[in-house]
Amino acid sequence: MAVDGAERARAVRVAHTVAAEAARAGCEEGSAAQLVGQDGSGPARKAAEESARGTGISGMSQPVVAVEGDTVSVAIQVARPTHLLSLVGMTQVHGQAREMCTLMAR
């Protein structure tokens, strides 16, 4: 059980890392657009999606990126294979995360 518990903890950690990095990338691009007087929501969404997809992590869901006002949020789910629990039919454990940041023209 400890082995599969560690896999779940790894899935949660990876999901948080990817979501946080994608949100940061989105905020940086969106903030840069706002700095020159443009709407930053499109660049923020595109950068966040590209950042999350560019990780190449197997078992990761499609990122769910939302830009509402000045807030960028990214939700990710990561699945990891089980080792012992697969003997009783549970073949995966999941970790999920949602990270947010605020666009600020700098």
C-alpha angles and dihedrals in degrees: 000000000000091000093054091042088056090051090054091048089050090051091052092047093049092047091052092047094050094043093048093048092047092049090049092050090049093050093048093053094041093047091050090053091049090051090065093044100263131126105267098198097089096048090043093054094045094048093047093050093046092048093052095044092046093066095082091213112161117230094028120136123227108281116253107217122186126182112192116170106312095338124100116193128183125193122193135176122200125194122203126189119250125229109197099016089059086073088069095042101268102121101170142034121204136216124189136185141179120200129183139192137176127244111236123178105231 
